[in-house]
Amino acid sequence: MSRHAHLERATNETRIVVDLEVDGRGEASASTGIPFFDHMLEQLGKHGGFDLTVQAEGDLEVDTHHTIEDTGKTGRLLTFRIRKR
């Protein structure tokens, strides 16, 4: 049984799309507009051995807060979806 989840989250400030394959090969890519955040997300997948794709658009002209916060919230929702299956 594949442990996979796809989630899209849109708010007034952000639009986030995340794909997670728990039993993956450590292939990860992230595009949030925040280089260090992208790097850290990619390292989670690589060293955790799961496949992770994160696409995020946010109000970076204001600051990075909403993009990082809403991306983190998707992680909690993905965990809930995987457990429900």
C-alpha positions in Angstrom: 0.0 0.0 0.0 1.4 3.3 -1.0 1.6 6.0 1.6 1.1 9.0 -0.6 -0.6 12.4 0.0 -1.3 15.4 -2.1 -2.4 18.7 -0.6 -3.3 22.1 -2.0 -3.8 25.0 0.4 -4.8 28.5 -0.7 -5.2 31.6 1.6 -5.3 35.3 0.9 -1.5 35.4 1.3 -0.3 32.0 -0.1 -0.9 29.1 -2.5 0.9 25.9 -1.5 0.9 22.5 -3.3 2.7 19.6 -1.6 3.2 15.9 -2.7 4.6 13.4 -0.3 5.5 9.8 -0.9 6.5 8.3 2.5 8.0 5.2 1.0 10.1 7.1 -1.6 13.7 7.3 -2.5 14.7 10.6 -1.0 14.0 12.7 -4.0 12.9 16.2 -3.0 12.4 19.5 -4.6 11.1 22.8 -3.2 10.2 26.1 -4.8 9.0 28.6 -2.3 10.9 31.7 -3.3 13.0 31.4 -0.1 16.3 29.8 -1.0 17.3 28.6 2.5 13.8 27.2 3.2 13.9 25.4 -0.1 17.2 23.9 0.9 15.9 22.7 4.3 12.8 21.1 2.8 14.9 19.3 0.2 17.2 18.0 2.9 14.2 16.6 4.9 13.2 14.5 2.0 16.8 13.5 1.1 17.8 12.4 4.6 14.4 11.2 5.6 14.2 8.9 2.6 10.8 10.2 1.4 9.9 11.9 -1.8 8.7 15.5 -1.3 7.7 18.2 -3.8 6.7 21.6 -2.5 5.5 24.5 -4.7 4.6 27.7 -2.9 3.7 31.2 -3.8 3.3 33.8 -1.1 3.4 37.5 -0.3 7.2 37.6 -0.2 7.1 41.4 -0.8 5.6 41.7 2.7 7.9 39.0 4.3 8.5 35.3 4.4 6.3 34.6 7.4 3.1 33.5 5.7 4.8 31.3 3.2 6.8 29.4 5.8 3.9 29.2 8.3 1.4 27.9 5.7 3.9 25.4 4.3 4.3 24.1 7.8 0.6 23.8 8.3 0.4 21.6 5.2 2.8 19.1 6.8 0.4 18.6 9.7 -2.5 18.1 7.3 -0.5 15.6 5.2 0.2 13.5 8.3 -3.5 13.4 9.1 -4.4 12.3 5.6 -1.8 9.5 5.6 -3.0 8.2 8.9 -6.6 8.1 7.8 -5.9 5.7 5.0 
